[in-house]
Protein backbone atom coordinates (compact mmCIF):
# COMPACT_ATOMS: atom_id res chain seq x y z
CA UNK A 1 0.00 0.00 0.00
CA UNK A 2 1.25 3.49 -0.83
CA UNK A 3 0.39 6.12 1.76
CA UNK A 4 0.90 9.64 0.38
CA UNK A 5 0.45 11.52 3.67
CA UNK A 6 4.20 11.84 4.09
CA UNK A 7 7.37 10.65 2.39
CA UNK A 8 8.34 8.96 5.65
CA UNK A 9 5.20 6.82 6.01
CA UNK A 10 5.61 4.49 3.02
CA UNK A 11 8.58 2.14 3.22
CA UNK A 12 10.34 1.43 -0.11
CA UNK A 13 10.15 -2.12 -1.43
CA UNK A 14 13.22 -4.03 -2.59
CA UNK A 15 12.35 -3.16 -6.20
CA UNK A 16 12.07 0.54 -5.32
CA UNK A 17 15.46 0.45 -3.59
CA UNK A 18 17.02 -1.25 -6.61
CA UNK A 19 15.68 1.42 -8.98
CA UNK A 20 16.95 4.19 -6.68
CA UNK A 21 20.39 2.57 -6.47
CA UNK A 22 20.64 2.33 -10.27
CA UNK A 23 19.28 5.80 -11.04
CA UNK A 24 21.44 8.21 -12.99
CA UNK A 25 22.13 11.16 -10.71
CA UNK A 26 23.62 14.62 -10.87
CA UNK A 27 23.67 17.85 -8.89
CA UNK A 28 20.23 19.46 -9.13
CA UNK A 29 21.60 22.76 -7.77
CA UNK A 30 23.76 23.06 -10.90
CA UNK A 31 20.91 21.77 -13.08
CA UNK A 32 22.58 18.56 -14.18
CA UNK A 33 20.38 15.92 -12.53
CA UNK A 34 18.72 14.14 -15.47
CA UNK A 35 15.90 12.73 -13.35
CA UNK A 36 14.93 16.16 -12.02
CA UNK A 37 15.19 17.62 -15.54
CA UNK A 38 12.86 14.92 -16.88
CA UNK A 39 10.39 15.40 -14.03
CA UNK A 40 10.30 19.18 -14.51
CA UNK A 41 9.87 18.84 -18.29
CA UNK A 42 7.05 16.32 -17.83
CA UNK A 43 5.27 18.50 -15.26
CA UNK A 44 5.56 21.58 -17.50
CA UNK A 45 4.22 19.68 -20.51
CA UNK A 46 1.34 18.22 -18.51
CA UNK A 47 0.10 21.65 -17.44
CA UNK A 48 1.01 23.47 -20.64
CA UNK A 49 3.68 25.72 -19.15
CA UNK A 50 7.11 26.73 -20.39
CA UNK A 51 8.91 25.31 -17.36
CA UNK A 52 8.38 23.72 -13.96
CA UNK A 53 10.35 23.71 -10.73
CA UNK A 54 10.84 20.67 -8.53
CA UNK A 55 11.00 21.31 -4.80
CA UNK A 56 11.40 18.36 -2.43
CA UNK A 57 8.94 19.41 0.26
CA UNK A 58 5.54 20.94 0.78
CA UNK A 59 7.14 23.58 2.99
CA UNK A 60 9.39 24.72 0.15
CA UNK A 61 6.51 24.76 -2.33
CA UNK A 62 4.40 26.83 0.07
CA UNK A 63 7.27 29.30 0.48
CA UNK A 64 7.65 29.58 -3.31
CA UNK A 65 3.92 30.31 -3.63
CA UNK A 66 3.98 32.93 -0.87
CA UNK A 67 7.03 34.68 -2.31
CA UNK A 68 5.39 34.68 -5.75
CA UNK A 69 2.25 36.43 -4.49
CA UNK A 70 3.52 38.54 -1.59
CA UNK A 71 6.28 41.01 -0.92
CA UNK A 72 8.57 40.46 2.05
CA UNK A 73 6.84 41.61 5.21
CA UNK A 74 3.27 41.25 3.81
Chimera marker file (.cmm) of the C-alpha trace (Angstrom):
<marker_set name="trace">
<marker id="1" x="0.000" y="0.000" z="0.000" r="1" g="1" b="0" radius="0.5"/>
<marker id="2" x="1.255" y="3.493" z="-0.831" r="1" g="1" b="0" radius="0.5"/>
<marker id="3" x="0.385" y="6.124" z="1.757" r="1" g="1" b="0" radius="0.5"/>
<marker id="4" x="0.904" y="9.639" z="0.379" r="1" g="1" b="0" radius="0.5"/>
<marker id="5" x="0.446" y="11.522" z="3.673" r="1" g="1" b="0" radius="0.5"/>
<marker id="6" x="4.197" y="11.836" z="4.088" r="1" g="1" b="0" radius="0.5"/>
<marker id="7" x="7.375" y="10.655" z="2.387" r="1" g="1" b="0" radius="0.5"/>
<marker id="8" x="8.342" y="8.962" z="5.649" r="1" g="1" b="0" radius="0.5"/>
<marker id="9" x="5.199" y="6.819" z="6.014" r="1" g="1" b="0" radius="0.5"/>
<marker id="10" x="5.607" y="4.495" z="3.021" r="1" g="1" b="0" radius="0.5"/>
<marker id="11" x="8.576" y="2.136" z="3.215" r="1" g="1" b="0" radius="0.5"/>
<marker id="12" x="10.343" y="1.429" z="-0.110" r="1" g="1" b="0" radius="0.5"/>
<marker id="13" x="10.149" y="-2.119" z="-1.431" r="1" g="1" b="0" radius="0.5"/>
<marker id="14" x="13.217" y="-4.035" z="-2.588" r="1" g="1" b="0" radius="0.5"/>
<marker id="15" x="12.355" y="-3.157" z="-6.200" r="1" g="1" b="0" radius="0.5"/>
<marker id="16" x="12.069" y="0.544" z="-5.318" r="1" g="1" b="0" radius="0.5"/>
<marker id="17" x="15.457" y="0.448" z="-3.586" r="1" g="1" b="0" radius="0.5"/>
<marker id="18" x="17.024" y="-1.248" z="-6.611" r="1" g="1" b="0" radius="0.5"/>
<marker id="19" x="15.681" y="1.422" z="-8.983" r="1" g="1" b="0" radius="0.5"/>
<marker id="20" x="16.952" y="4.186" z="-6.676" r="1" g="1" b="0" radius="0.5"/>
<marker id="21" x="20.394" y="2.566" z="-6.470" r="1" g="1" b="0" radius="0.5"/>
<marker id="22" x="20.636" y="2.326" z="-10.269" r="1" g="1" b="0" radius="0.5"/>
<marker id="23" x="19.282" y="5.797" z="-11.038" r="1" g="1" b="0" radius="0.5"/>
<marker id="24" x="21.444" y="8.211" z="-12.991" r="1" g="1" b="0" radius="0.5"/>
<marker id="25" x="22.127" y="11.165" z="-10.712" r="1" g="1" b="0" radius="0.5"/>
<marker id="26" x="23.617" y="14.622" z="-10.865" r="1" g="1" b="0" radius="0.5"/>
<marker id="27" x="23.668" y="17.846" z="-8.895" r="1" g="1" b="0" radius="0.5"/>
<marker id="28" x="20.226" y="19.464" z="-9.129" r="1" g="1" b="0" radius="0.5"/>
<marker id="29" x="21.599" y="22.761" z="-7.775" r="1" g="1" b="0" radius="0.5"/>
<marker id="30" x="23.764" y="23.057" z="-10.896" r="1" g="1" b="0" radius="0.5"/>
<marker id="31" x="20.910" y="21.773" z="-13.081" r="1" g="1" b="0" radius="0.5"/>
<marker id="32" x="22.584" y="18.559" z="-14.180" r="1" g="1" b="0" radius="0.5"/>
<marker id="33" x="20.384" y="15.916" z="-12.529" r="1" g="1" b="0" radius="0.5"/>
<marker id="34" x="18.717" y="14.142" z="-15.475" r="1" g="1" b="0" radius="0.5"/>
<marker id="35" x="15.904" y="12.726" z="-13.347" r="1" g="1" b="0" radius="0.5"/>
<marker id="36" x="14.932" y="16.159" z="-12.022" r="1" g="1" b="0" radius="0.5"/>
<marker id="37" x="15.187" y="17.624" z="-15.537" r="1" g="1" b="0" radius="0.5"/>
<marker id="38" x="12.863" y="14.922" z="-16.884" r="1" g="1" b="0" radius="0.5"/>
<marker id="39" x="10.393" y="15.404" z="-14.030" r="1" g="1" b="0" radius="0.5"/>
<marker id="40" x="10.297" y="19.184" z="-14.506" r="1" g="1" b="0" radius="0.5"/>
<marker id="41" x="9.871" y="18.841" z="-18.287" r="1" g="1" b="0" radius="0.5"/>
<marker id="42" x="7.054" y="16.321" z="-17.828" r="1" g="1" b="0" radius="0.5"/>
<marker id="43" x="5.270" y="18.503" z="-15.264" r="1" g="1" b="0" radius="0.5"/>
<marker id="44" x="5.564" y="21.584" z="-17.499" r="1" g="1" b="0" radius="0.5"/>
<marker id="45" x="4.224" y="19.677" z="-20.514" r="1" g="1" b="0" radius="0.5"/>
<marker id="46" x="1.335" y="18.220" z="-18.506" r="1" g="1" b="0" radius="0.5"/>
<marker id="47" x="0.101" y="21.649" z="-17.438" r="1" g="1" b="0" radius="0.5"/>
<marker id="48" x="1.008" y="23.470" z="-20.640" r="1" g="1" b="0" radius="0.5"/>
<marker id="49" x="3.679" y="25.721" z="-19.151" r="1" g="1" b="0" radius="0.5"/>
<marker id="50" x="7.115" y="26.727" z="-20.390" r="1" g="1" b="0" radius="0.5"/>
<marker id="51" x="8.906" y="25.313" z="-17.360" r="1" g="1" b="0" radius="0.5"/>
<marker id="52" x="8.377" y="23.722" z="-13.963" r="1" g="1" b="0" radius="0.5"/>
<marker id="53" x="10.347" y="23.715" z="-10.731" r="1" g="1" b="0" radius="0.5"/>
<marker id="54" x="10.845" y="20.668" z="-8.530" r="1" g="1" b="0" radius="0.5"/>
<marker id="55" x="10.998" y="21.314" z="-4.799" r="1" g="1" b="0" radius="0.5"/>
<marker id="56" x="11.396" y="18.362" z="-2.434" r="1" g="1" b="0" radius="0.5"/>
<marker id="57" x="8.936" y="19.413" z="0.264" r="1" g="1" b="0" radius="0.5"/>
<marker id="58" x="5.542" y="20.939" z="0.785" r="1" g="1" b="0" radius="0.5"/>
<marker id="59" x="7.142" y="23.577" z="2.991" r="1" g="1" b="0" radius="0.5"/>
<marker id="60" x="9.393" y="24.718" z="0.150" r="1" g="1" b="0" radius="0.5"/>
<marker id="61" x="6.509" y="24.762" z="-2.333" r="1" g="1" b="0" radius="0.5"/>
<marker id="62" x="4.400" y="26.826" z="0.066" r="1" g="1" b="0" radius="0.5"/>
<marker id="63" x="7.266" y="29.300" z="0.485" r="1" g="1" b="0" radius="0.5"/>
<marker id="64" x="7.648" y="29.584" z="-3.313" r="1" g="1" b="0" radius="0.5"/>
<marker id="65" x="3.925" y="30.306" z="-3.625" r="1" g="1" b="0" radius="0.5"/>
<marker id="66" x="3.983" y="32.926" z="-0.872" r="1" g="1" b="0" radius="0.5"/>
<marker id="67" x="7.029" y="34.682" z="-2.314" r="1" g="1" b="0" radius="0.5"/>
<marker id="68" x="5.387" y="34.680" z="-5.753" r="1" g="1" b="0" radius="0.5"/>
<marker id="69" x="2.249" y="36.435" z="-4.489" r="1" g="1" b="0" radius="0.5"/>
<marker id="70" x="3.521" y="38.538" z="-1.586" r="1" g="1" b="0" radius="0.5"/>
<marker id="71" x="6.284" y="41.009" z="-0.925" r="1" g="1" b="0" radius="0.5"/>
<marker id="72" x="8.573" y="40.455" z="2.051" r="1" g="1" b="0" radius="0.5"/>
<marker id="73" x="6.837" y="41.606" z="5.213" r="1" g="1" b="0" radius="0.5"/>
<marker id="74" x="3.273" y="41.250" z="3.811" r="1" g="1" b="0" radius="0.5"/>
<link id1="1" id2="2" r="1" g="1" b="0" radius="0.2"/>
<link id1="2" id2="3" r="1" g="1" b="0" radius="0.2"/>
<link id1="3" id2="4" r="1" g="1" b="0" radius="0.2"/>
<link id1="4" id2="5" r="1" g="1" b="0" radius="0.2"/>
<link id1="5" id2="6" r="1" g="1" b="0" radius="0.2"/>
<link id1="6" id2="7" r="1" g="1" b="0" radius="0.2"/>
<link id1="7" id2="8" r="1" g="1" b="0" radius="0.2"/>
<link id1="8" id2="9" r="1" g="1" b="0" radius="0.2"/>
<link id1="9" id2="10" r="1" g="1" b="0" radius="0.2"/>
<link id1="10" id2="11" r="1" g="1" b="0" radius="0.2"/>
<link id1="11" id2="12" r="1" g="1" b="0" radius="0.2"/>
<link id1="12" id2="13" r="1" g="1" b="0" radius="0.2"/>
<link id1="13" id2="14" r="1" g="1" b="0" radius="0.2"/>
<link id1="14" id2="15" r="1" g="1" b="0" radius="0.2"/>
<link id1="15" id2="16" r="1" g="1" b="0" radius="0.2"/>
<link id1="16" id2="17" r="1" g="1" b="0" radius="0.2"/>
<link id1="17" id2="18" r="1" g="1" b="0" radius="0.2"/>
<link id1="18" id2="19" r="1" g="1" b="0" radius="0.2"/>
<link id1="19" id2="20" r="1" g="1" b="0" radius="0.2"/>
<link id1="20" id2="21" r="1" g="1" b="0" radius="0.2"/>
<link id1="21" id2="22" r="1" g="1" b="0" radius="0.2"/>
<link id1="22" id2="23" r="1" g="1" b="0" radius="0.2"/>
<link id1="23" id2="24" r="1" g="1" b="0" radius="0.2"/>
<link id1="24" id2="25" r="1" g="1" b="0" radius="0.2"/>
<link id1="25" id2="26" r="1" g="1" b="0" radius="0.2"/>
<link id1="26" id2="27" r="1" g="1" b="0" radius="0.2"/>
<link id1="27" id2="28" r="1" g="1" b="0" radius="0.2"/>
<link id1="28" id2="29" r="1" g="1" b="0" radius="0.2"/>
<link id1="29" id2="30" r="1" g="1" b="0" radius="0.2"/>
<link id1="30" id2="31" r="1" g="1" b="0" radius="0.2"/>
<link id1="31" id2="32" r="1" g="1" b="0" radius="0.2"/>
<link id1="32" id2="33" r="1" g="1" b="0" radius="0.2"/>
<link id1="33" id2="34" r="1" g="1" b="0" radius="0.2"/>
<link id1="34" id2="35" r="1" g="1" b="0" radius="0.2"/>
<link id1="35" id2="36" r="1" g="1" b="0" radius="0.2"/>
<link id1="36" id2="37" r="1" g="1" b="0" radius="0.2"/>
<link id1="37" id2="38" r="1" g="1" b="0" radius="0.2"/>
<link id1="38" id2="39" r="1" g="1" b="0" radius="0.2"/>
<link id1="39" id2="40" r="1" g="1" b="0" radius="0.2"/>
<link id1="40" id2="41" r="1" g="1" b="0" radius="0.2"/>
<link id1="41" id2="42" r="1" g="1" b="0" radius="0.2"/>
<link id1="42" id2="43" r="1" g="1" b="0" radius="0.2"/>
<link id1="43" id2="44" r="1" g="1" b="0" radius="0.2"/>
<link id1="44" id2="45" r="1" g="1" b="0" radius="0.2"/>
<link id1="45" id2="46" r="1" g="1" b="0" radius="0.2"/>
<link id1="46" id2="47" r="1" g="1" b="0" radius="0.2"/>
<link id1="47" id2="48" r="1" g="1" b="0" radius="0.2"/>
<link id1="48" id2="49" r="1" g="1" b="0" radius="0.2"/>
<link id1="49" id2="50" r="1" g="1" b="0" radius="0.2"/>
<link id1="50" id2="51" r="1" g="1" b="0" radius="0.2"/>
<link id1="51" id2="52" r="1" g="1" b="0" radius="0.2"/>
<link id1="52" id2="53" r="1" g="1" b="0" radius="0.2"/>
<link id1="53" id2="54" r="1" g="1" b="0" radius="0.2"/>
<link id1="54" id2="55" r="1" g="1" b="0" radius="0.2"/>
<link id1="55" id2="56" r="1" g="1" b="0" radius="0.2"/>
<link id1="56" id2="57" r="1" g="1" b="0" radius="0.2"/>
<link id1="57" id2="58" r="1" g="1" b="0" radius="0.2"/>
<link id1="58" id2="59" r="1" g="1" b="0" radius="0.2"/>
<link id1="59" id2="60" r="1" g="1" b="0" radius="0.2"/>
<link id1="60" id2="61" r="1" g="1" b="0" radius="0.2"/>
<link id1="61" id2="62" r="1" g="1" b="0" radius="0.2"/>
<link id1="62" id2="63" r="1" g="1" b="0" radius="0.2"/>
<link id1="63" id2="64" r="1" g="1" b="0" radius="0.2"/>
<link id1="64" id2="65" r="1" g="1" b="0" radius="0.2"/>
<link id1="65" id2="66" r="1" g="1" b="0" radius="0.2"/>
<link id1="66" id2="67" r="1" g="1" b="0" radius="0.2"/>
<link id1="67" id2="68" r="1" g="1" b="0" radius="0.2"/>
<link id1="68" id2="69" r="1" g="1" b="0" radius="0.2"/>
<link id1="69" id2="70" r="1" g="1" b="0" radius="0.2"/>
<link id1="70" id2="71" r="1" g="1" b="0" radius="0.2"/>
<link id1="71" id2="72" r="1" g="1" b="0" radius="0.2"/>
<link id1="72" id2="73" r="1" g="1" b="0" radius="0.2"/>
<link id1="73" id2="74" r="1" g="1" b="0" radius="0.2"/>
</marker_set>
